[in-house]
């Protein structure tokens, strides 16, 4: 601080250079100026484009794309699915948002052993705790039971500013990184470790958005200035200080206060008045723009009012001010005292004048302006650095460089681009404030608070600025500088925060207890003292701040670490090291203390590590710690800063999470064998086939197999493949820099191929297993319904299939799925027709305790006479239903209700004594929803498993015999009619080579027999794999064929698919069904191997 007892060197400083502007300018910004107000109400978000998120692409590759409902769309690629937007809120104060989405996706694999459903995700945009919460139901790998987890945080979301775009009234978060949480790991049965990178998240909604501040990471800027208020006085609440001017000659601070006092001298330590105020205030000076400036060596204060400039000098002998009027009438837009040359500079459009005191007399020097014309207004500012050059700024105009020589000032545009595309109005898109930088050059500041720094090269020429510094204050209203310490100072538009630019960086901010006092057309009361002090006027209160030192700086950043765990090794350790220091101030050291923090994955909140307060920290590292982050926090009396987050990578040897299983198919059907690998890095997978006593790699280019990582697919199994064994080799490299592989083999599995069913078959036994819905059974027997499930008439419950989830809450006993016997049925392979009549009934009851004294439960529903009817891949399960629900308490009898729709595979798996279908997906119908009362149509229900045994169906109850009719005369014998001709499906070529630009391939020819027209059914599109990626192609065929006519089935590739297919090949399979009236359907799966056109340059 300034001392009145010990004289200090007379050091130069540059005076206040405010962004002075008129009342109209202030009003133009009035709506944009931030104010201190109560917390705003959250803004409701009502419209959005949905959530693009696929959970994990490798998971979808393994488990399949699943089934979706409730408005979810499958979009493929890294996005996976589009979950429909439901609602949301945005907090304008914290910039946090909660976005709610709907719909459900269910993945079922391994004949139902793998079963995961994700519903109604919610995305939290939060700087501390970004995450996706969803309802999750998953089958436990250990118990085989479905576990209803309710709502859990599946993934952490790292909210980054560079992922945000706000434009045209919409907010977009694009590609936010997600990592698996501990709860999410449990939902995956532990197959993916905590911290596993999941698919990125993208969403767009209509409404405001912003980057939420991480309150848990509210660190100071490294090596930033720290301040403390040492003196605060309120001499007169009505007195407003419009600036401060240091007087090193008299060891005073002069403050213009306007009104009758005009100018007051203050003690720099106590801020108490000294001597006599100016007392007179010509033309109401000091209170209007342009602001005052001063010559610190002499203590002279200058101010311009109207067309006159005055100089006020302190007279130590009389303890009062001496007032002088400078010669010439000049209406200045900006004034500035050039300390190195001891001259006052004034500028307005097309004019430049200087004054210098010579022999006690002020002399004026007007300059002739040459070069580019320029204009200024009350928003102008001017500054001079150590050379004989000036810079003039005026908001909407390009900054001007003035080079003085003799009495000529040559104007040119300051080198560089200073336009601000983010300006709210075009007239405010250029710098409005300028201060001279120590050592030569200038700092320019625009209204949005960007700081442009232009510096001189070794030859003295000004260079274009680097990209502007962003201090985060938003709009700024004033700039000044501390020439001694080399700091530029800016005040935000709310007049409540100061920012400091030092050594080409943002050197911290100072949040004020009260707003800086100023009127809308008044200069701003801030100034820097020559000893590192800072003077601030706040609504009549003058405060002196002193630098108390600097915040810590990180001198050694912690580095990423890798721990490699060989097979069978559960854990290791990793050590992280960091160091920090702090600049001394006024001979006082402020060595920082250190503590360590960690968090799982790349998002979420950091927490302190107990006892970790040294230069290094050592952490245990297990597989679940992969992706864990560690940082050091340095603290001293001036603030707290954090190091970079170092990442711990835990490499684990290739292991097998889920082994492949034996596969049984009928000849002609596709067979799929798959393995779920675990390891980091992700293991490479090579499928092998046993040939004699040896294992050989599967040739993925042979056309007999489709290989895609953990999937081995046989497009069309043949009888010769029966008994073939397969296995997979998994390997990865876990030690950086090493060529050694970590290798493991799966168990050998067998492909069983049975003869296809070619003739109609009838069934007289077997069973159908169905649990209706896991959550329904849990609801009935758990703490909500407190009832039971009662199978009757030959139906039974399957041991080991208890329902699980929050609704059971420990009361899951008696909730097993139901096994119904098969009374009879049939299957026709020609059209895929299946009918099964089931034996037994089941009663669900509950809620008897809600009606005291009543013996009738409020929930009481019995299902009987179940019947499964299907054709091709679609079917329906019917039942007779009698009973009541909570929503409809009166018992209702319904006959032949279509409860659920069923999706079947292409055909059954034949065994010696019957046919099997497994994992048949079911979806609740509208009629079924009315039966259950609490589930909407489209809800996914449990899958069905069928094991139908060949035999004679049980006879249906026979009606009473009727009288035998009298025989009619026997007609003469006629030759038996010929069987109607069937439609034919003839596959095209086995392989087709595309020519350049060709995208259409003929894969089958159809013929309808003479007579009535035939109906044709093909899928709208088919999937094919090209170079490991999933693509789709449209299937083109007529819906009907006239009798006696022929038609073709073609596949049309997209341009993208055709381009990717260049030089490669892919198998295309299409199921074709042609039905001729009176002769049934002809169904055939045709396949063609498509080879793309030669790639360019190959």
C-alpha positions, 0 to 999 in steps of 0.5 A: 500500500502507499505509505505516508511515512516512507517515500516511494519511487515515483513510478509511472502508471496509466490512468483509468480508461473507461468504456464511456458511453451515453445514456442511449447505449446504456438503455440499449444494453439494459435488458442484457445486463445481469442483475442480482435477483432471487433464484429463478423458477425452472423453465419447463421444456415441452418439446424435444427431438428425443434421446439418441442412445444405444447403451453399448454398441458391442452389447447390441452386436452380442445380444441383438438389436432387441425389441422396442416399444412405446415410441422408441425408434431403432436408428442403428449405428452408434446412436442405436435408438431414438427414445421419444421426448416426454418432458423436462426442466431447465434451471436458468441459475445453475444451467442444470437440466432434467430431460425425461424420455419414454419407451422401452427396449428389451434384449433377449438372448441365449433362449431367454437366459439373457434378458434385459429391459431398459425403460423411460430413461432420464438424462440429467445435465449436471456439472457434478452429477451428469447421469442417465437414470432408467427403469431396469429389469434384468435376469440374474446370471447366478439365479436365472431370475428376472430382477426388477431394479426399479430406477437406477443410474445406469451411466455417468455422463460427462457434461462438456462445454464443447458438446453444447450448441444453442441456436435458433431457440434450440439446445443440442448436447452432442456426443456426451461421453458415458461410463457404466456405473456400479449399479449399471454393472450389476444390471449387466450381471457384472459382465462389464466393469464399472467405468466401461465406456458406453455409447455417447448421448445426443439430444436436442430440445426446444428451449434455453441451455447452458453449461452447468457449473460443477460446484464440486470443482469450484477451483480458483485460477492457478497463480491468480491474484488474491485480494483482501479488503483492508480499508472500507469507509462510507463518508457520505452515502450520497457521495459517489466516487467516479474514479480514483487517481494516485498522487505519488508526489503528495502520497494521496488518492484523488477521487472525483465525487461530483456534486458540490465537492467535485474532487476530494483528496483521500489518505491512501491508508485510511481513505479519510478526506485530507484538506479542502475539497475542490468545492466548485465543479465547473460544468458538472464535471467528473459525473459524465463521460468521458471520464477523468484521467491523471498524471500520477507523478504530479497528482494532476487530475484532468477532466473534460466537460462540454467543450473545455478541459480542466486540470486540477493540481493538489497544493500541499502548502494550502492543502487544496486544489489549484484549478486551470483551464487548458487552452483551446476549446475541444469537445473530447470523446476520450482523454488519456494521460501519456505518462512516458511523454508527460502529455495529455491526449484528447481525441474525437472524430477526425481530430487529435490534440495534445497538451504539455506543461512547459515552464508552468504553462499548458501548451496545445498541439493540434495534429493533422490527421492522415491515413484512413478516416475514423470516427469516435463517439462517447464510447471511445477510449484511447491509450499510448504505450511505450512507443510514440503510437496510440490506439483508439477504440470505439465499439462499432468501429475497427480499432485505429492505430495512430502514429505521431510524427511532428504535427502529423498523426497517421491513422491505420487499422490496427493489425488483426481481426477484432470483430465479435460474431457473438455480439448481440448488436452489430454496433457493439461487435468491436473492442470498446476499451483499451489499455497499454500493456507493460513492455509495449502493446495493448489489451483491447476489451469488447462488451462481451468481455473478450480480451484481445492482446496485441504485442510488438515483435522484436522490431517494434511492430504490432502483431495481430492478436492471438484468439481472445481470452475469455475471463467468463464475466460476460459483458464488461463495462470498464477497463483500466490497468495496473502498469506497475504489475502489468495487469489489465482490469475489467469490470463486468456489466453488473458492476459486481465482479472484476477480472484481471489479465496478466502475462497473457492469461486470466489471472483471477477474478474478484467478486465484490460485496456490493456493486460498483457505484455509477450512474448509467452515464457516469464513469466507473469507480475503479483504479489500481495503485502503484503498490499493487493496491486496488481502489473500488467505489461501491454505492457510496462506500470506498474500499481499498483492496491489497494483494495478499498473494497468489493462489497455488499453481501446479508445477508437476501434473499427475500422469496417467497410469496403466496396471496390467492384470494377468489371468488369475490376478485380481489386482495391482497398484498404481502410484500418482505424483504431483507437485505445486507451489505459489508465488511469494508476495511482499516476501511472504511464502504461501506454500500450498498443502496437497490432498488427493481425490478420486472418482470412478470413470470419467464423470461424477463427483471427485471425493477425497482419498482418506489420508492422502496428503503427500506428494504421491498416492498409491491406489489399489487397482482391480478390474472395476477400477479401469477408467478411475481418475485421480487428481491433486488439490493444492490449497493455501490461504489464497485459494484452491486449485486442482490438477489435471485428472489422471486416468488409471487404465486397468488392462485385464487378460482376455476372459469369457463372461458367457460361454457359447452353447450347443446349437440345434437347428433343422437343415436349411435354418440359420445357426448362431453361436456366440460368446461374450468376451471380457478383457481390456483392451477388448479381446480379438476373437477367432472362431475355430472348427474342429476338423478331424483331430485338429482345430482350424480357423474358420474361413470367414470368406468361404461363404459358409459362415458369417463372422462378426466378432463374438458371433459365428453364424451359419447362414444355412445349416446342412445335414453334413454339418451335424455334429461339427464342433466349434470354439473361439480363441480370445486374446489381447495384449495387456502390457504396453509395449509388449508383443505377448498375447494373453490367450484363452479358448472357449469350451467346444460346442456342437452344432446339431442339425436335424432333418427339416420337417417336411410333412404336417405333424400332430402333437399329443403331448409336451408342454408350454412354459409361460410366466405371463409377466415377471412384474405381474407375478411379483405384484400378485404375491409380493407386498402389494397384492399379498396373494397367490398363484394357483395352477390347476387341472394339470398345470404346474409351476416350474421350480427355480423360476421365481419372479424377482424385483422390488415388487416382490420385496422378499415375498417371491415364494410361489411366483414361479412360471406356469407349465401348461400341458399340450393336449393336442395340436398340429404343425404344417411346415408348408405355411408355418401353421401352428396350433397348440391346445393347452391343458390346465388353468391358473388363478391369480388372486390378491388384495383380500386385505383391503376389504375387512371381513370380505372373503372375496379378494379384489383381484381374482382372475383365472385363465383357462383353455389356452390356445396358441395359433400361429402362421409363419413368424406371427401368432397369438395366444388365446385364453378364456378369462374369468375374474376381476381386477382392481380397476374393474372389481366386478367379475367378468367372463371373457371367451377366447381372448387374444392375450398376447401377440407372439413372434416366432423364428423361421421354424422349429428345431426338430428332435426325435420325438417332437418339435421345439420353439424357444424364446418366443417374444410376447407383447400384450394386446389391447384385449389383454390389457383390458384383462390385466387392467394395469398394463398398457397394450404393447407392454412386453410380457415374458417369452414362451418356450414350447416343447411339443411331442408327436402323438395323437391329440386328445379328443375334443368332447364329443357332442350328443349323437344325432339321428342318422340321416337317410342315405342319398342315392349313390352317384356314379363314381368320378375320377378324383380331382387333381390337387391344385397346382402350387406356386413356385419360388426359384432362387436366382444365382448363388453369387452375383457380381455387381457392376459399377453403379449397379445397386439392384440384384434379382434373388428369386423368380416366382410363378403363380399357377393358372387360375386366381391370383397369388399373394406374395409376402416378403419383408420390406427390408433385410439386413446384411453385414459389410466389413463388420457393419450392419446395413439394410437393403430394400426388398422389391416384389409385387404383392400379387401375381396374376394367375399363370404369370411370373414375377421377380424378387429383387434387393435394392442397395442404398448408395452407401451400402453399395459403396462400402461393398466395393471389393467385398462381399455379403450374404443376402437372405430373404424369406419369400412366401407365395400363396396360391388359392386352394393349394396353400403357401410356398415358403422359401428362404433364398440366399445370394452372395453379392460381390461389390464392384471392384474398389477404385485403385484395387 
